[in-house]
Amino acid sequence: MDPELKYKIALAMLPGIGGILARNLLAYTGNVEEIFKAPLKSLVKIPGIGEGNAKRIRNSNVLEKAEAEIKFIEKNSIRASFYTDADYPRRLKTCIDAPVMIYAHGQMNLDEQRVVSIVGTRNATDYGKQVIEELIKGFAERGYKVLIVSGLAYGIDIQAHRTALKYGLPTVGVVAHGLDRLYPALHRETARKMQENGGLLSDFPSETKIDPQNFIKRNRIIAGLADATIVVESAEKGGALITADIASSYNRDVFAFPGRAGDIYSKGCNQLIRNNAANLIEGIDDLEYFMGWEKKEGTQAIQSSLFVDLNENEQQVVNLLQKEGELFIDQISATFQLPVSRVSAMMLSLEFKNVITALPGKMYRLR
Protein backbone atom coordinates (compact mmCIF):
# COMPACT_ATOMS: atom_id res chain seq x y z
CA MET A 1 0.00 0.00 0.00
CA ASP A 2 1.14 3.54 -0.72
CA PRO A 3 2.75 4.76 2.56
CA GLU A 4 1.50 8.29 1.85
CA LEU A 5 -2.10 7.27 1.13
CA LYS A 6 -3.32 8.29 4.59
CA TYR A 7 -1.95 11.81 4.13
CA LYS A 8 -3.26 12.09 0.57
CA ILE A 9 -6.78 11.18 1.67
CA ALA A 10 -6.51 13.47 4.69
CA LEU A 11 -5.48 16.41 2.50
CA ALA A 12 -8.61 15.90 0.38
CA MET A 13 -10.72 15.81 3.55
CA LEU A 14 -9.45 19.05 5.06
CA PRO A 15 -12.33 21.47 5.69
CA GLY A 16 -12.05 24.73 3.79
CA ILE A 17 -9.25 23.42 1.57
CA GLY A 18 -10.27 22.84 -2.04
CA GLY A 19 -8.23 21.46 -4.92
CA ILE A 20 -6.36 24.70 -5.65
CA LEU A 21 -5.26 25.34 -2.06
CA ALA A 22 -4.38 21.66 -1.62
CA ARG A 23 -2.02 21.92 -4.58
CA ASN A 24 -0.49 25.07 -3.07
CA LEU A 25 0.12 23.24 0.19
CA LEU A 26 1.85 20.37 -1.55
CA ALA A 27 3.92 22.67 -3.74
CA TYR A 28 5.26 24.63 -0.77
CA THR A 29 5.80 21.75 1.67
CA GLY A 30 7.19 19.24 -0.80
CA ASN A 31 5.21 16.17 0.30
CA VAL A 32 1.80 15.40 1.77
CA GLU A 33 3.09 14.13 5.10
CA GLU A 34 4.90 17.39 5.75
CA ILE A 35 1.61 19.31 5.39
CA PHE A 36 0.43 17.74 8.64
CA LYS A 37 3.76 18.07 10.43
CA ALA A 38 4.83 21.57 9.39
CA PRO A 39 4.84 24.25 12.11
CA LEU A 40 1.83 26.55 12.23
CA LYS A 41 3.98 29.58 11.37
CA SER A 42 5.17 27.85 8.18
CA LEU A 43 1.63 26.97 7.07
CA VAL A 44 0.41 30.54 7.64
CA LYS A 45 2.98 31.86 5.14
CA ILE A 46 1.71 29.68 2.29
CA PRO A 47 -0.32 31.82 -0.18
CA GLY A 48 -4.06 31.41 0.31
CA ILE A 49 -3.81 29.50 3.58
CA GLY A 50 -3.77 32.11 6.31
CA GLU A 51 -4.11 31.57 10.05
CA GLY A 52 -7.63 30.14 9.97
CA ASN A 53 -6.85 27.37 7.49
CA ALA A 54 -3.50 26.70 9.13
CA LYS A 55 -5.19 26.08 12.50
CA ARG A 56 -7.71 23.79 10.86
CA ILE A 57 -4.90 21.74 9.35
CA ARG A 58 -3.09 21.45 12.69
CA ASN A 59 -6.17 20.74 14.80
CA SER A 60 -8.24 18.64 12.39
CA ASN A 61 -8.94 14.96 13.05
CA VAL A 62 -8.79 14.11 9.34
CA LEU A 63 -5.88 11.70 9.79
CA GLU A 64 -8.11 9.47 11.90
CA LYS A 65 -10.87 9.74 9.29
CA ALA A 66 -8.36 8.91 6.57
CA GLU A 67 -7.35 5.73 8.36
CA ALA A 68 -11.01 4.69 8.53
CA GLU A 69 -11.41 5.49 4.83
CA ILE A 70 -8.45 3.26 3.95
CA LYS A 71 -10.13 0.35 5.73
CA PHE A 72 -13.31 1.03 3.76
CA ILE A 73 -11.65 1.17 0.34
CA GLU A 74 -9.56 -1.94 1.02
CA LYS A 75 -12.62 -3.90 2.12
CA ASN A 76 -14.62 -2.86 -0.95
CA SER A 77 -11.86 -3.03 -3.60
CA ILE A 78 -12.04 0.70 -4.33
CA ARG A 79 -9.14 2.40 -6.09
CA ALA A 80 -8.04 5.74 -4.65
CA SER A 81 -6.03 8.01 -6.95
CA PHE A 82 -4.22 11.19 -5.91
CA TYR A 83 -3.65 13.86 -8.55
CA THR A 84 0.10 13.19 -8.63
CA ASP A 85 -0.37 9.42 -9.05
CA ALA A 86 0.32 7.77 -12.40
CA ASP A 87 -3.21 6.33 -12.59
CA TYR A 88 -4.97 9.68 -12.06
CA PRO A 89 -6.94 10.48 -15.28
CA ARG A 90 -4.72 12.53 -17.57
CA ARG A 91 -7.58 14.67 -18.93
CA LEU A 92 -8.78 15.54 -15.43
CA LYS A 93 -5.25 16.38 -14.34
CA THR A 94 -5.22 19.41 -16.67
CA CYS A 95 -8.27 20.99 -14.96
CA ILE A 96 -7.30 23.70 -12.49
CA ASP A 97 -10.01 22.83 -9.95
CA ALA A 98 -9.93 19.05 -10.35
CA PRO A 99 -10.22 17.09 -7.09
CA VAL A 100 -6.93 16.03 -5.55
CA MET A 101 -8.37 12.59 -4.73
CA ILE A 102 -10.86 10.40 -6.58
CA TYR A 103 -12.34 7.01 -5.71
CA ALA A 104 -13.19 4.43 -8.39
CA HIS A 105 -15.12 1.18 -8.14
CA GLY A 106 -15.26 -1.14 -11.13
CA GLN A 107 -13.26 -2.07 -14.21
CA MET A 108 -12.55 1.19 -16.00
CA ASN A 109 -9.91 2.88 -18.09
CA LEU A 110 -10.41 6.60 -17.59
CA ASP A 111 -7.73 7.28 -20.19
CA GLU A 112 -9.54 5.63 -23.10
CA GLN A 113 -8.64 7.02 -26.52
CA ARG A 114 -12.13 8.54 -26.86
CA VAL A 115 -14.20 9.79 -23.92
CA VAL A 116 -17.48 11.71 -24.17
CA SER A 117 -19.83 12.95 -21.47
CA ILE A 118 -23.54 12.78 -22.21
CA VAL A 119 -25.76 14.96 -20.03
CA GLY A 120 -29.27 16.36 -20.03
CA THR A 121 -32.58 16.76 -18.30
CA ARG A 122 -33.99 14.36 -15.73
CA ASN A 123 -37.22 14.48 -17.73
CA ALA A 124 -36.01 12.76 -20.89
CA THR A 125 -38.51 12.62 -23.74
CA ASP A 126 -38.83 9.91 -26.38
CA TYR A 127 -36.89 12.20 -28.70
CA GLY A 128 -33.98 12.43 -26.26
CA LYS A 129 -33.92 8.68 -25.71
CA GLN A 130 -33.91 8.07 -29.46
CA VAL A 131 -31.04 10.51 -29.96
CA ILE A 132 -28.95 8.62 -27.39
CA GLU A 133 -29.86 5.25 -28.91
CA GLU A 134 -28.76 6.28 -32.40
CA LEU A 135 -25.58 8.02 -31.22
CA ILE A 136 -24.27 5.19 -29.04
CA LYS A 137 -25.36 2.53 -31.51
CA GLY A 138 -23.33 4.46 -34.10
CA PHE A 139 -20.24 4.35 -31.88
CA ALA A 140 -20.53 0.57 -31.59
CA GLU A 141 -21.25 -0.03 -35.29
CA ARG A 142 -18.24 2.03 -36.37
CA GLY A 143 -15.91 0.32 -33.93
CA TYR A 144 -15.30 3.26 -31.63
CA LYS A 145 -14.61 2.12 -28.06
CA VAL A 146 -15.97 5.33 -26.60
CA LEU A 147 -16.09 5.67 -22.81
CA ILE A 148 -19.49 7.15 -21.96
CA VAL A 149 -19.48 9.35 -18.84
CA SER A 150 -22.59 10.65 -17.11
CA GLY A 151 -24.05 11.21 -13.66
CA LEU A 152 -26.32 8.17 -13.05
CA ALA A 153 -29.26 10.54 -12.51
CA TYR A 154 -32.78 10.09 -13.80
CA GLY A 155 -33.54 10.88 -17.43
CA ILE A 156 -30.77 11.42 -19.96
CA ASP A 157 -27.98 10.22 -17.62
CA ILE A 158 -29.35 6.77 -16.91
CA GLN A 159 -30.43 6.39 -20.52
CA ALA A 160 -26.84 7.02 -21.63
CA HIS A 161 -25.49 4.43 -19.18
CA ARG A 162 -28.04 1.77 -20.10
CA THR A 163 -27.58 2.30 -23.83
CA ALA A 164 -23.80 2.02 -23.46
CA LEU A 165 -24.28 -1.30 -21.64
CA LYS A 166 -26.68 -2.46 -24.36
CA TYR A 167 -24.05 -1.94 -27.06
CA GLY A 168 -21.06 -3.16 -25.04
CA LEU A 169 -19.38 0.21 -24.52
CA PRO A 170 -17.67 1.13 -21.23
CA THR A 171 -19.58 3.63 -19.09
CA VAL A 172 -18.76 5.48 -15.87
CA GLY A 173 -21.19 7.17 -13.52
CA VAL A 174 -19.83 10.11 -11.52
CA VAL A 175 -21.81 10.25 -8.29
CA ALA A 176 -22.29 13.08 -5.80
CA HIS A 177 -21.70 11.04 -2.65
CA GLY A 178 -19.37 8.41 -1.22
CA LEU A 179 -19.21 4.93 -2.69
CA ASP A 180 -20.78 3.42 0.44
CA ARG A 181 -24.25 4.33 -0.92
CA LEU A 182 -26.08 4.88 -4.17
CA TYR A 183 -28.45 7.61 -5.26
CA PRO A 184 -30.92 7.14 -6.71
CA ALA A 185 -31.32 3.63 -5.29
CA LEU A 186 -33.60 2.74 -8.21
CA HIS A 187 -30.51 2.64 -10.43
CA ARG A 188 -28.65 0.09 -8.29
CA GLU A 189 -29.01 -2.77 -10.79
CA THR A 190 -27.68 -0.62 -13.64
CA ALA A 191 -24.78 0.48 -11.43
CA ARG A 192 -24.02 -3.17 -10.65
CA LYS A 193 -23.83 -4.03 -14.36
CA MET A 194 -21.59 -1.05 -14.98
CA GLN A 195 -18.96 -2.49 -12.62
CA GLU A 196 -18.04 -5.08 -15.28
CA ASN A 197 -17.32 -2.53 -18.03
CA GLY A 198 -16.87 0.82 -16.36
CA GLY A 199 -18.16 1.59 -12.89
CA LEU A 200 -18.66 4.41 -10.44
CA LEU A 201 -16.43 7.37 -9.65
CA SER A 202 -16.53 9.98 -6.88
CA ASP A 203 -14.34 12.53 -5.15
CA PHE A 204 -16.36 12.18 -1.94
CA PRO A 205 -15.28 9.80 0.84
CA SER A 206 -17.64 7.32 2.43
CA GLU A 207 -20.32 8.62 4.83
CA THR A 208 -20.70 11.82 2.80
CA LYS A 209 -24.28 13.00 3.10
CA ILE A 210 -26.31 13.53 -0.07
CA ASP A 211 -26.31 17.30 -0.51
CA PRO A 212 -27.69 19.26 -3.52
CA GLN A 213 -24.46 21.26 -3.72
CA ASN A 214 -22.48 18.05 -4.25
CA PHE A 215 -24.31 17.41 -7.52
CA ILE A 216 -23.09 20.73 -8.88
CA LYS A 217 -19.57 20.03 -7.62
CA ARG A 218 -19.36 16.62 -9.30
CA ASN A 219 -20.22 18.18 -12.67
CA ARG A 220 -16.64 19.40 -13.00
CA ILE A 221 -15.50 15.77 -13.04
CA ILE A 222 -18.06 14.80 -15.68
CA ALA A 223 -16.78 17.67 -17.84
CA GLY A 224 -13.10 17.19 -17.05
CA LEU A 225 -12.92 13.46 -17.81
CA ALA A 226 -14.07 13.87 -21.41
CA ASP A 227 -12.85 15.25 -24.71
CA ALA A 228 -16.37 16.49 -25.39
CA THR A 229 -19.59 17.12 -23.48
CA ILE A 230 -22.82 16.40 -25.36
CA VAL A 231 -26.07 17.97 -24.14
CA VAL A 232 -29.01 15.93 -25.43
CA GLU A 233 -31.96 17.72 -23.82
CA SER A 234 -32.17 20.51 -21.28
CA ALA A 235 -34.60 23.10 -20.04
CA GLU A 236 -33.49 26.74 -19.82
CA LYS A 237 -31.78 26.04 -16.50
CA GLY A 238 -30.27 22.88 -15.10
CA GLY A 239 -27.20 20.85 -14.26
CA ALA A 240 -26.53 19.94 -17.89
CA LEU A 241 -25.98 23.61 -18.78
CA ILE A 242 -23.66 23.99 -15.79
CA THR A 243 -21.66 21.00 -17.00
CA ALA A 244 -21.49 22.46 -20.51
CA ASP A 245 -20.22 25.77 -19.12
CA ILE A 246 -17.56 24.00 -17.06
CA ALA A 247 -16.47 21.96 -20.09
CA SER A 248 -16.11 25.16 -22.09
CA SER A 249 -13.98 26.69 -19.32
CA TYR A 250 -11.67 23.67 -19.63
CA ASN A 251 -11.41 24.31 -23.38
CA ARG A 252 -13.23 21.06 -24.10
CA ASP A 253 -15.67 20.72 -26.96
CA VAL A 254 -19.37 21.18 -26.24
CA PHE A 255 -22.13 19.85 -28.51
CA ALA A 256 -25.90 20.07 -28.34
CA PHE A 257 -28.73 18.37 -30.19
CA PRO A 258 -31.30 20.90 -31.39
CA GLY A 259 -34.99 20.54 -30.62
CA ARG A 260 -38.24 21.99 -31.86
CA ALA A 261 -38.95 25.61 -31.04
CA GLY A 262 -41.11 25.80 -27.94
CA ASP A 263 -40.26 22.36 -26.56
CA ILE A 264 -39.48 22.95 -22.89
CA TYR A 265 -36.68 20.36 -22.75
CA SER A 266 -35.02 21.62 -25.91
CA LYS A 267 -34.82 25.26 -24.86
CA GLY A 268 -31.48 24.80 -23.10
CA CYS A 269 -29.88 23.09 -26.11
CA ASN A 270 -31.25 25.65 -28.54
CA GLN A 271 -29.97 28.41 -26.26
CA LEU A 272 -26.45 26.91 -26.20
CA ILE A 273 -26.41 26.74 -29.99
CA ARG A 274 -27.86 30.23 -30.41
CA ASN A 275 -25.23 31.71 -28.07
CA ASN A 276 -22.39 29.82 -29.81
CA ALA A 277 -21.75 27.98 -26.54
CA ALA A 278 -22.13 24.61 -28.28
CA ASN A 279 -21.76 23.17 -31.76
CA LEU A 280 -24.97 21.84 -33.28
CA ILE A 281 -24.89 18.12 -34.02
CA GLU A 282 -27.59 15.85 -35.38
CA GLY A 283 -25.78 12.53 -35.10
CA ILE A 284 -22.51 10.65 -35.15
CA ASP A 285 -21.46 11.99 -38.56
CA ASP A 286 -21.33 15.52 -37.16
CA LEU A 287 -19.43 14.38 -34.08
CA GLU A 288 -16.91 12.49 -36.22
CA TYR A 289 -16.35 15.61 -38.30
CA PHE A 290 -15.85 18.00 -35.38
CA MET A 291 -13.67 15.59 -33.37
CA GLY A 292 -11.61 14.42 -36.33
CA TRP A 293 -12.62 10.79 -35.92
CA GLU A 294 -13.15 10.10 -39.63
CA LYS A 295 -11.14 7.29 -41.16
CA LYS A 296 -8.44 8.56 -43.46
CA GLU A 297 -9.14 6.09 -46.28
CA GLY A 298 -8.06 7.27 -49.72
CA THR A 299 -5.66 9.89 -48.38
CA GLN A 300 -1.92 9.96 -48.92
CA ALA A 301 0.64 11.70 -46.83
CA ILE A 302 2.45 14.59 -48.46
CA GLN A 303 6.16 13.98 -48.96
CA SER A 304 8.26 15.47 -46.21
CA SER A 305 10.34 18.50 -47.06
CA LEU A 306 12.87 20.73 -45.44
CA PHE A 307 10.59 23.64 -46.26
CA VAL A 308 7.15 22.48 -45.09
CA ASP A 309 4.72 25.40 -45.04
CA LEU A 310 3.37 25.64 -41.48
CA ASN A 311 1.07 28.26 -40.03
CA GLU A 312 1.81 29.85 -36.66
CA ASN A 313 -0.25 27.37 -34.60
CA GLU A 314 1.21 24.36 -36.39
CA GLN A 315 4.73 25.64 -35.80
CA GLN A 316 3.98 26.03 -32.09
CA VAL A 317 2.82 22.40 -31.96
CA VAL A 318 6.00 21.26 -33.74
CA ASN A 319 8.11 23.25 -31.26
CA LEU A 320 6.23 21.67 -28.36
CA LEU A 321 6.73 18.14 -29.70
CA GLN A 322 10.41 18.85 -30.26
CA LYS A 323 10.67 19.75 -26.59
CA GLU A 324 8.42 17.06 -25.07
CA GLY A 325 8.78 14.14 -27.49
CA GLU A 326 5.38 12.43 -27.37
CA LEU A 327 2.11 14.03 -26.20
CA PHE A 328 -1.56 13.11 -26.00
CA ILE A 329 -3.98 15.34 -27.89
CA ASP A 330 -5.58 16.59 -24.66
CA GLN A 331 -2.16 17.61 -23.34
CA ILE A 332 -1.61 19.69 -26.48
CA SER A 333 -5.13 21.10 -26.09
CA ALA A 334 -4.45 22.11 -22.49
CA THR A 335 -1.08 23.68 -23.35
CA PHE A 336 -2.52 25.98 -26.02
CA GLN A 337 -5.95 26.43 -24.41
CA LEU A 338 -7.72 25.22 -27.56
CA PRO A 339 -10.69 22.86 -27.94
CA VAL A 340 -9.81 19.28 -28.82
CA SER A 341 -11.68 19.55 -32.13
CA ARG A 342 -9.44 22.42 -33.30
CA VAL A 343 -6.30 20.62 -32.18
CA SER A 344 -7.50 17.46 -33.93
CA ALA A 345 -7.89 19.32 -37.23
CA MET A 346 -4.44 20.83 -36.78
CA MET A 347 -2.86 17.42 -36.07
CA LEU A 348 -4.54 15.97 -39.16
CA SER A 349 -3.05 18.79 -41.24
CA LEU A 350 0.41 18.08 -39.81
CA GLU A 351 -0.02 14.38 -40.59
CA PHE A 352 -0.87 15.21 -44.21
CA LYS A 353 2.26 17.36 -44.34
CA ASN A 354 4.22 14.34 -43.11
CA VAL A 355 5.48 16.29 -40.09
CA ILE A 356 4.05 14.16 -37.28
CA THR A 357 3.08 10.54 -36.65
CA ALA A 358 -0.12 9.49 -34.87
CA LEU A 359 0.34 6.81 -32.22
CA PRO A 360 -2.32 4.66 -30.49
CA GLY A 361 -4.46 6.52 -27.97
CA LYS A 362 -4.35 9.86 -29.83
CA MET A 363 -0.70 10.41 -28.97
CA TYR A 364 1.58 12.23 -31.41
CA ARG A 365 5.28 12.63 -32.09
CA LEU A 366 7.42 14.21 -34.80
CA ARG A 367 8.53 12.09 -37.73
C-alpha positions as semicolon CSV with decimal commas, in nm:
position;residue;x (nm);y (nm);z (nm)
1;M;0,000;0,000;0,000
2;D;0,114;0,354;-0,072
3;P;0,275;0,476;0,256
4;E;0,150;0,829;0,185
5;L;-0,210;0,727;0,113
6;K;-0,332;0,829;0,459
7;Y;-0,195;1,181;0,413
8;K;-0,326;1,209;0,057
9;I;-0,678;1,118;0,167
10;A;-0,651;1,347;0,469
11;L;-0,548;1,641;0,250
12;A;-0,861;1,590;0,038
13;M;-1,072;1,581;0,355
14;L;-0,945;1,905;0,506
15;P;-1,233;2,147;0,569
16;G;-1,205;2,473;0,379
17;I;-0,925;2,342;0,157
18;G;-1,027;2,284;-0,204
19;G;-0,823;2,146;-0,492
20;I;-0,636;2,470;-0,565
21;L;-0,526;2,534;-0,206
22;A;-0,438;2,166;-0,162
23;R;-0,202;2,192;-0,458
24;N;-0,049;2,507;-0,307
25;L;0,012;2,324;0,019
26;L;0,185;2,037;-0,155
27;A;0,392;2,267;-0,374
28;Y;0,526;2,463;-0,077
29;T;0,580;2,175;0,167
30;G;0,719;1,924;-0,080
31;N;0,521;1,617;0,030
32;V;0,180;1,540;0,177
33;E;0,309;1,413;0,510
34;E;0,490;1,739;0,575
35;I;0,161;1,931;0,539
36;F;0,043;1,774;0,864
37;K;0,376;1,807;1,043
38;A;0,483;2,157;0,939
39;P;0,484;2,425;1,211
40;L;0,183;2,655;1,223
41;K;0,398;2,958;1,137
42;S;0,517;2,785;0,818
43;L;0,163;2,697;0,707
44;V;0,041;3,054;0,764
45;K;0,298;3,186;0,514
46;I;0,171;2,968;0,229
47;P;-0,032;3,182;-0,018
48;G;-0,406;3,141;0,031
49;I;-0,381;2,950;0,358
50;G;-0,377;3,211;0,631
51;E;-0,411;3,157;1,005
52;G;-0,763;3,014;0,997
53;N;-0,685;2,737;0,749
54;A;-0,350;2,670;0,913
55;K;-0,519;2,608;1,250
56;R;-0,771;2,379;1,086
57;I;-0,490;2,174;0,935
58;R;-0,309;2,145;1,269
59;N;-0,617;2,074;1,480
60;S;-0,824;1,864;1,239
61;N;-0,894;1,496;1,305
62;V;-0,879;1,411;0,934
63;L;-0,588;1,170;0,979
64;E;-0,811;0,947;1,190
65;K;-1,087;0,974;0,929
66;A;-0,836;0,891;0,657
67;E;-0,735;0,573;0,836
68;A;-1,101;0,469;0,853
69;E;-1,141;0,549;0,483
70;I;-0,845;0,326;0,395
71;K;-1,013;0,035;0,573
72;F;-1,331;0,103;0,376
73;I;-1,165;0,117;0,034
74;E;-0,956;-0,194;0,102
75;K;-1,262;-0,390;0,212
76;N;-1,462;-0,286;-0,095
77;S;-1,186;-0,303;-0,360
78;I;-1,204;0,070;-0,433
79;R;-0,914;0,240;-0,609
80;A;-0,804;0,574;-0,465
81;S;-0,603;0,801;-0,695
82;F;-0,422;1,119;-0,591
83;Y;-0,365;1,386;-0,855
84;T;0,010;1,319;-0,863
85;D;-0,037;0,942;-0,905
86;A;0,032;0,777;-1,240
87;D;-0,321;0,633;-1,259
88;Y;-0,497;0,968;-1,206
89;P;-0,694;1,048;-1,528
90;R;-0,472;1,253;-1,757
91;R;-0,758;1,467;-1,893
92;L;-0,878;1,554;-1,543
93;K;-0,525;1,638;-1,434
94;T;-0,522;1,941;-1,667
95;C;-0,827;2,099;-1,496
96;I;-0,730;2,370;-1,249
97;D;-1,001;2,283;-0,995
98;A;-0,993;1,905;-1,035
99;P;-1,022;1,709;-0,709
100;V;-0,693;1,603;-0,555
101;M;-0,837;1,259;-0,473
102;I;-1,086;1,040;-0,658
103;Y;-1,234;0,701;-0,571
104;A;-1,319;0,443;-0,839
105;H;-1,512;0,118;-0,814
106;G;-1,526;-0,114;-1,113
107;Q;-1,326;-0,207;-1,421
108;M;-1,255;0,119;-1,600
109;N;-0,991;0,288;-1,809
110;L;-1,041;0,660;-1,759
111;D;-0,773;0,728;-2,019
112;E;-0,954;0,563;-2,310
113;Q;-0,864;0,702;-2,652
114;R;-1,213;0,854;-2,686
115;V;-1,420;0,979;-2,392
116;V;-1,748;1,171;-2,417
117;S;-1,983;1,295;-2,147
118;I;-2,354;1,278;-2,221
119;V;-2,576;1,496;-2,003
120;G;-2,927;1,636;-2,003
121;T;-3,258;1,676;-1,830
122;R;-3,399;1,436;-1,573
123;N;-3,722;1,448;-1,773
124;A;-3,601;1,276;-2,089
125;T;-3,851;1,262;-2,374
126;D;-3,883;0,991;-2,638
127;Y;-3,689;1,220;-2,870
128;G;-3,398;1,243;-2,626
129;K;-3,392;0,868;-2,571
130;Q;-3,391;0,807;-2,946
131;V;-3,104;1,051;-2,996
132;I;-2,895;0,862;-2,739
133;E;-2,986;0,525;-2,891
134;E;-2,876;0,628;-3,240
135;L;-2,558;0,802;-3,122
136;I;-2,427;0,519;-2,904
137;K;-2,536;0,253;-3,151
138;G;-2,333;0,446;-3,410
139;F;-2,024;0,435;-3,188
140;A;-2,053;0,057;-3,159
141;E;-2,125;-0,003;-3,529
142;R;-1,824;0,203;-3,637
143;G;-1,591;0,032;-3,393
144;Y;-1,530;0,326;-3,163
145;K;-1,461;0,212;-2,806
146;V;-1,597;0,533;-2,660
147;L;-1,609;0,567;-2,281
148;I;-1,949;0,715;-2,196
149;V;-1,948;0,935;-1,884
150;S;-2,259;1,065;-1,711
151;G;-2,405;1,121;-1,366
152;L;-2,632;0,817;-1,305
153;A;-2,926;1,054;-1,251
154;Y;-3,278;1,009;-1,380
155;G;-3,354;1,088;-1,743
156;I;-3,077;1,142;-1,996
157;D;-2,798;1,022;-1,762
158;I;-2,935;0,677;-1,691
159;Q;-3,043;0,639;-2,052
160;A;-2,684;0,702;-2,163
161;H;-2,549;0,443;-1,918
162;R;-2,804;0,177;-2,010
163;T;-2,758;0,230;-2,383
164;A;-2,380;0,202;-2,346
165;L;-2,428;-0,130;-2,164
166;K;-2,668;-0,246;-2,436
167;Y;-2,405;-0,194;-2,706
168;G;-2,106;-0,316;-2,504
169;L;-1,938;0,021;-2,452
170;P;-1,767;0,113;-2,123
171;T;-1,958;0,363;-1,909
172;V;-1,876;0,548;-1,587
173;G;-2,119;0,717;-1,352
174;V;-1,983;1,011;-1,152
175;V;-2,181;1,025;-0,829
176;A;-2,229;1,308;-0,580
177;H;-2,170;1,104;-0,265
178;G;-1,937;0,841;-0,122
179;L;-1,921;0,493;-0,269
180;D;-2,078;0,342;0,044
181;R;-2,425;0,433;-0,092
182;L;-2,608;0,488;-0,417
183;Y;-2,845;0,761;-0,526
184;P;-3,092;0,714;-0,671
185;A;-3,132;0,363;-0,529
186;L;-3,360;0,274;-0,821
187;H;-3,051;0,264;-1,043
188;R;-2,865;0,009;-0,829
189;E;-2,901;-0,277;-1,079
190;T;-2,768;-0,062;-1,364
191;A;-2,478;0,048;-1,143
192;R;-2,402;-0,317;-1,065
193;K;-2,383;-0,403;-1,436
194;M;-2,159;-0,105;-1,498
195;Q;-1,896;-0,249;-1,262
196;E;-1,804;-0,508;-1,528
197;N;-1,732;-0,253;-1,803
198;G;-1,687;0,082;-1,636
199;G;-1,816;0,159;-1,289
200;L;-1,866;0,441;-1,044
201;L;-1,643;0,737;-0,965
202;S;-1,653;0,998;-0,688
203;D;-1,434;1,253;-0,515
204;F;-1,636;1,218;-0,194
205;P;-1,528;0,980;0,084
206;S;-1,764;0,732;0,243
207;E;-2,032;0,862;0,483
208;T;-2,070;1,182;0,280
209;K;-2,428;1,300;0,310
210;I;-2,631;1,353;-0,007
211;D;-2,631;1,730;-0,051
212;P;-2,769;1,926;-0,352
213;Q;-2,446;2,126;-0,372
214;N;-2,248;1,805;-0,425
215;F;-2,431;1,741;-0,752
216;I;-2,309;2,073;-0,888
217;K;-1,957;2,003;-0,762
218;R;-1,936;1,662;-0,930
219;N;-2,022;1,818;-1,267
220;R;-1,664;1,940;-1,300
221;I;-1,550;1,577;-1,304
222;I;-1,806;1,480;-1,568
223;A;-1,678;1,767;-1,784
224;G;-1,310;1,719;-1,705
225;L;-1,292;1,346;-1,781
226;A;-1,407;1,387;-2,141
227;D;-1,285;1,525;-2,471
228;A;-1,637;1,649;-2,539
229;T;-1,959;1,712;-2,348
230;I;-2,282;1,640;-2,536
231;V;-2,607;1,797;-2,414
232;V;-2,901;1,593;-2,543
233;E;-3,196;1,772;-2,382
234;S;-3,217;2,051;-2,128
235;A;-3,460;2,310;-2,004
236;E;-3,349;2,674;-1,982
237;K;-3,178;2,604;-1,650
238;G;-3,027;2,288;-1,510
239;G;-2,720;2,085;-1,426
240;A;-2,653;1,994;-1,789
241;L;-2,598;2,361;-1,878
242;I;-2,366;2,399;-1,579
243;T;-2,166;2,100;-1,700
244;A;-2,149;2,246;-2,051
245;D;-2,022;2,577;-1,912
246;I;-1,756;2,400;-1,706
247;A;-1,647;2,196;-2,009
248;S;-1,611;2,516;-2,209
249;S;-1,398;2,669;-1,932
250;Y;-1,167;2,367;-1,963
251;N;-1,141;2,431;-2,338
252;R;-1,323;2,106;-2,410
253;D;-1,567;2,072;-2,696
254;V;-1,937;2,118;-2,624
255;F;-2,213;1,985;-2,851
256;A;-2,590;2,007;-2,834
257;F;-2,873;1,837;-3,019
258;P;-3,130;2,090;-3,139
259;G;-3,499;2,054;-3,062
260;R;-3,824;2,199;-3,186
261;A;-3,895;2,561;-3,104
262;G;-4,111;2,580;-2,794
263;D;-4,026;2,236;-2,656
264;I;-3,948;2,295;-2,289
265;Y;-3,668;2,036;-2,275
266;S;-3,502;2,162;-2,591
267;K;-3,482;2,526;-2,486
268;G;-3,148;2,480;-2,310
269;C;-2,988;2,309;-2,611
270;N;-3,125;2,565;-2,854
271;Q;-2,997;2,841;-2,626
272;L;-2,645;2,691;-2,620
273;I;-2,641;2,674;-2,999
274;R;-2,786;3,023;-3,041
275;N;-2,523;3,171;-2,807
276;N;-2,239;2,982;-2,981
277;A;-2,175;2,798;-2,654
278;A;-2,213;2,461;-2,828
279;N;-2,176;2,317;-3,176
280;L;-2,497;2,184;-3,328
281;I;-2,489;1,812;-3,402
282;E;-2,759;1,585;-3,538
283;G;-2,578;1,253;-3,510
284;I;-2,251;1,065;-3,515
285;D;-2,146;1,199;-3,856
286;D;-2,133;1,552;-3,716
287;L;-1,943;1,438;-3,408
288;E;-1,691;1,249;-3,622
289;Y;-1,635;1,561;-3,830
290;F;-1,585;1,800;-3,538
291;M;-1,367;1,559;-3,337
292;G;-1,161;1,442;-3,633
293;W;-1,262;1,079;-3,592
294;E;-1,315;1,010;-3,963
295;K;-1,114;0,729;-4,116
296;K;-0,844;0,856;-4,346
297;E;-0,914;0,609;-4,628
298;G;-0,806;0,727;-4,972
299;T;-0,566;0,989;-4,838
300;Q;-0,192;0,996;-4,892
301;A;0,064;1,170;-4,683
302;I;0,245;1,459;-4,846
303;Q;0,616;1,398;-4,896
304;S;0,826;1,547;-4,621
305;S;1,034;1,850;-4,706
306;L;1,287;2,073;-4,544
307;F;1,059;2,364;-4,626
308;V;0,715;2,248;-4,509
309;D;0,472;2,540;-4,504
310;L;0,337;2,564;-4,148
311;N;0,107;2,826;-4,003
312;E;0,181;2,985;-3,666
313;N;-0,025;2,737;-3,460
314;E;0,121;2,436;-3,639
315;Q;0,473;2,564;-3,580
316;Q;0,398;2,603;-3,209
317;V;0,282;2,240;-3,196
318;V;0,600;2,126;-3,374
319;N;0,811;2,325;-3,126
320;L;0,623;2,167;-2,836
321;L;0,673;1,814;-2,970
322;Q;1,041;1,885;-3,026
323;K;1,067;1,975;-2,659
324;E;0,842;1,706;-2,507
325;G;0,878;1,414;-2,749
326;E;0,538;1,243;-2,737
327;L;0,211;1,403;-2,620
328;F;-0,156;1,311;-2,600
329;I;-0,398;1,534;-2,789
330;D;-0,558;1,659;-2,466
331;Q;-0,216;1,761;-2,334
332;I;-0,161;1,969;-2,648
333;S;-0,513;2,110;-2,609
334;A;-0,445;2,211;-2,249
335;T;-0,108;2,368;-2,335
336;F;-0,252;2,598;-2,602
337;Q;-0,595;2,643;-2,441
338;L;-0,772;2,522;-2,756
339;P;-1,069;2,286;-2,794
340;V;-0,981;1,928;-2,882
341;S;-1,168;1,955;-3,213
342;R;-0,944;2,242;-3,330
343;V;-0,630;2,062;-3,218
344;S;-0,750;1,746;-3,393
345;A;-0,789;1,932;-3,723
346;M;-0,444;2,083;-3,678
347;M;-0,286;1,742;-3,607
348;L;-0,454;1,597;-3,916
349;S;-0,305;1,879;-4,124
350;L;0,041;1,808;-3,981
351;E;-0,002;1,438;-4,059
352;F;-0,087;1,521;-4,421
353;K;0,226;1,736;-4,434
354;N;0,422;1,434;-4,311
355;V;0,548;1,629;-4,009
356;I;0,405;1,416;-3,728
357;T;0,308;1,054;-3,665
358;A;-0,012;0,949;-3,487
359;L;0,034;0,681;-3,222
360;P;-0,232;0,466;-3,049
361;G;-0,446;0,652;-2,797
362;K;-0,435;0,986;-2,983
363;M;-0,070;1,041;-2,897
364;Y;0,158;1,223;-3,141
365;R;0,528;1,263;-3,209
366;L;0,742;1,421;-3,480
367;R;0,853;1,209;-3,773
